[in-house]
Amino acid sequence: MASVESSEHETGPFLGVIFGASGDLAKRKLMPAIFSLARDGLLSRPFAILGVSRREMSDEEFRAKIVADMESLAPGQLTPEMQQELLPHFFYMAGDVTDSAMYDRMKARMEQIDKECGTEGNAFFYLATAPTLFSPVVHSLGKSGLIDERCGWRRVVIEKPFGHDLESAQQLNCDIQSVLDEDQIYRIDHYLGKETVQNIAVLRFANGMFQPFWSNLYIDHVQITVGETLGVEGRGGYYEHAGALRDMVPNHIFQLLSLISMEMPLSFSAHDMRNEQVKVLRAIKPLTGDDVVRNVVRGQYAKGSVDGVDEPGYRDEEHVDPESLTETYVAMRLSIENQRWAGVPFYIRTGKRLAARVTEIVVEFKKPPFTPFRETAVDALEPNQLIIRIQPDEGISLRFVTKVPGTLVKLDEVDMDFHYADYFGRAPATGYDRLLFDCIRGEATLFRRADMVEAGWRAVAGIQEVWAEKDETLTAYPCGSWGPSEADALMARENRQWRVYV
Ligand SMILES: NC(=O)c1ccc[n+]([C@@H]2O[C@H](COP(=O)([O-])OP(=O)(O)OC[C@H]3O[C@@H](n4cnc5c(N)ncnc54)[C@H](OP(=O)(O)O)[C@@H]3O)[C@@H](O)[C@H]2O)c1
């Protein structure tokens, strides 16, 4: 198989400071990502990681915690050889990020580690802490001179959520941009680290066969489904303030939508790619007033069963108000107002405790305007679909109609299937490894720029407004279903249907 590689190197020397090093994100995503880079030979030596959180721990205790966490997540992956080689690069200091004196101590510790490990003054700060701490931490980093780039690069990685609506996102951007240059800010959306997501642009722009069909001339509609079988998993306190719309739509789903619908960029550079993505996000027609009621479905899971296991309703989950009006499901019909997509609906849906865990984009093509099957048993033709599977089982399928072998003309649908695992034999990654690697290399293409974040919030602002006024928009759906029947009706009224998963 011929392969074309872009120029990718090792990271170069760096010190990574992780605020929130004792937390869940650091444990489940960041540490495994660092070891995955090391295993793939992408992590340069010298490098160092400095964990910071309030809990008291020595370097040795921090290293022992990392080993224990890794063993519980992926037994055997952190081999004794890797431990011996890599763990001496991990350091820890206890500190409260709201305490301004902590930053002087941290600066001294960073200088000491820099000398000891030779990280050449380069550093990123990863904010794996509560979103309320983003602005204060960035301001303190600024005040203490820690983001000064005279002696090496300095970058700040910010986790979602980037605000909870347009106004708060603008405020957050304004706050952090008063301290950092935009090119020092890496807003992470781990969906963008996934192979298949990156492959959307390659699929569209490196394959001549798709380009002529990619418009309202041949595409009937696009569906994006992000289904989870899990509920809130003890994070009810967080989810009560988030809900499905905020948690998934302006960020993850709009990333997918922008990649599938953007114009061809001049290059894959951060500047060119993100310019095109933001353009199409701005072209999403904002839904307001009655259009929201007509085009958006909002649901909350009631008790039911998923994979044969009985599950409680959302209102019976821990840390959830028994009369909660938070949605755990949202579906909507969007339009993109530009020449390419005028008249093509984009249907999106996402929810918790659905029938299957699946993230997919379905591009459904128009049926041929004429088919010569008048004298045959064929009475209906199914449309062609290009299905891009983000998870699980990353891959791409092309669904088309073929003749069933036999004397009579009978047709059936078949799938031409490509699975990443079959071709490249790699275990699917979380995306964090790729994104950390890119941040350390200063490659920002897969990170969200301030204007992209704001365009996403702007597109859903009208929905948030209507929901704030109208409680009756919330409908219940049983755990283990595909959401409220209103979501099916949303498509059925235009003679379309969601892809059926069996
Ligand atoms: N977990 C995920 O899978 C996930 C996914 C996407 C986004 N996120 C985002 O990532 C961030 C972290 O989430 P998480 O799930 O890891 O939360 P978490 O488990 O609650 O961890 C929070 C971390 O912050 C530390 N911390 C809290 N207050 C602090 C302070 N004043 N000074 C220093 N450290 C402090 C905590 O340690 P001490 O209590 O010891 O200080 C802990 O290490 C959040 O913004 C979340 O929305 C998480």
Ligand as a Chemical Component Dictionary entry (heavy atoms), coordinates in Angstrom:
data_LIG
# 
_chem_comp.id                   LIG 
_chem_comp.type                 NON-POLYMER 
_chem_comp.pdbx_formal_charge   0 
_chem_comp.three_letter_code    LIG 
# 
loop_
_chem_comp_atom.comp_id 
_chem_comp_atom.atom_id 
_chem_comp_atom.alt_atom_id 
_chem_comp_atom.type_symbol 
_chem_comp_atom.charge 
_chem_comp_atom.model_Cartn_x 
_chem_comp_atom.model_Cartn_y 
_chem_comp_atom.model_Cartn_z 
_chem_comp_atom.pdbx_ordinal 
LIG N1  N1  N 0  -13.113 14.146 33.170 1  
LIG C1  C1  C 0  -13.322 14.212 31.888 2  
LIG O1  O1  O 0  -13.394 13.212 31.171 3  
LIG C2  C2  C 0  -13.465 15.569 31.216 4  
LIG C3  C3  C 0  -13.814 15.604 29.853 5  
LIG C4  C4  C 0  -13.912 16.838 29.203 6  
LIG C5  C5  C 0  -13.647 18.008 29.902 7  
LIG N2  N2  N 1  -13.322 17.947 31.226 8  
LIG C6  C6  C 0  -13.013 19.208 31.904 9  
LIG O2  O2  O 0  -11.731 19.094 32.512 10 
LIG C7  C7  C 0  -11.695 19.828 33.719 11 
LIG C8  C8  C 0  -11.305 18.887 34.862 12 
LIG O3  O3  O 0  -12.271 17.863 34.963 13 
LIG P1  P1  P 0  -12.071 16.590 35.919 14 
LIG O4  O4  O 0  -13.157 15.654 35.531 15 
LIG O5  O5  O -1 -10.667 16.103 35.887 16 
LIG O6  O6  O 0  -12.417 17.198 37.351 17 
LIG P2  P2  P 0  -11.979 16.620 38.780 18 
LIG O7  O7  O 0  -11.829 15.141 38.748 19 
LIG O8  O8  O 0  -12.906 17.232 39.750 20 
LIG O9  O9  O 0  -10.526 17.226 39.003 21 
LIG C9  C9  C 0  -10.306 18.574 39.294 22 
LIG C10 C10 C 0  -8.849  18.752 39.635 23 
LIG O10 O10 O 0  -8.619  20.115 39.941 24 
LIG C11 C11 C 0  -7.930  20.180 41.208 25 
LIG N3  N3  N 0  -8.316  21.427 41.829 26 
LIG C12 C12 C 0  -9.551  21.841 42.172 27 
LIG N4  N4  N 0  -9.511  23.060 42.730 28 
LIG C13 C13 C 0  -8.198  23.420 42.732 29 
LIG C14 C14 C 0  -7.500  24.559 43.178 30 
LIG N5  N5  N 0  -8.134  25.596 43.728 31 
LIG N6  N6  N 0  -6.168  24.596 43.026 32 
LIG C15 C15 C 0  -5.509  23.553 42.470 33 
LIG N7  N7  N 0  -6.107  22.459 42.008 34 
LIG C16 C16 C 0  -7.441  22.387 42.154 35 
LIG C17 C17 C 0  -8.396  18.934 41.951 36 
LIG O11 O11 O 0  -7.479  18.480 42.905 37 
LIG P3  P3  P 0  -7.458  18.930 44.457 38 
LIG O12 O12 O 0  -8.862  18.816 44.959 39 
LIG O13 O13 O 0  -6.470  17.997 45.078 40 
LIG O14 O14 O 0  -6.991  20.310 44.422 41 
LIG C18 C18 C 0  -8.391  17.932 40.807 42 
LIG O15 O15 O 0  -7.067  17.496 40.570 43 
LIG C19 C19 C 0  -13.088 20.442 33.864 44 
LIG O16 O16 O 0  -13.056 21.727 33.277 45 
LIG C20 C20 C 0  -13.966 19.537 33.036 46 
LIG O17 O17 O 0  -15.118 20.196 32.553 47 
LIG C21 C21 C 0  -13.218 16.753 31.886 48 
# 
loop_
_chem_comp_bond.comp_id 
_chem_comp_bond.atom_id_1 
_chem_comp_bond.atom_id_2 
_chem_comp_bond.value_order 
_chem_comp_bond.pdbx_ordinal 
LIG N1  C1  SING 1  
LIG C1  O1  DOUB 2  
LIG C1  C2  SING 3  
LIG C2  C3  SING 4  
LIG C2  C21 DOUB 5  
LIG C3  C4  DOUB 6  
LIG C4  C5  SING 7  
LIG C5  N2  DOUB 8  
LIG N2  C6  SING 9  
LIG N2  C21 SING 10 
LIG C6  O2  SING 11 
LIG C6  C20 SING 12 
LIG O2  C7  SING 13 
LIG C7  C8  SING 14 
LIG C7  C19 SING 15 
LIG C8  O3  SING 16 
LIG O3  P1  SING 17 
LIG P1  O4  DOUB 18 
LIG P1  O5  SING 19 
LIG P1  O6  SING 20 
LIG O6  P2  SING 21 
LIG P2  O7  DOUB 22 
LIG P2  O8  SING 23 
LIG P2  O9  SING 24 
LIG O9  C9  SING 25 
LIG C9  C10 SING 26 
LIG C10 O10 SING 27 
LIG C10 C18 SING 28 
LIG O10 C11 SING 29 
LIG C11 N3  SING 30 
LIG C11 C17 SING 31 
LIG N3  C12 SING 32 
LIG N3  C16 SING 33 
LIG C12 N4  DOUB 34 
LIG N4  C13 SING 35 
LIG C13 C14 SING 36 
LIG C13 C16 DOUB 37 
LIG C14 N5  SING 38 
LIG C14 N6  DOUB 39 
LIG N6  C15 SING 40 
LIG C15 N7  DOUB 41 
LIG N7  C16 SING 42 
LIG C17 O11 SING 43 
LIG C17 C18 SING 44 
LIG O11 P3  SING 45 
LIG P3  O12 DOUB 46 
LIG P3  O13 SING 47 
LIG P3  O14 SING 48 
LIG C18 O15 SING 49 
LIG C19 O16 SING 50 
LIG C19 C20 SING 51 
LIG C20 O17 SING 52 
# 
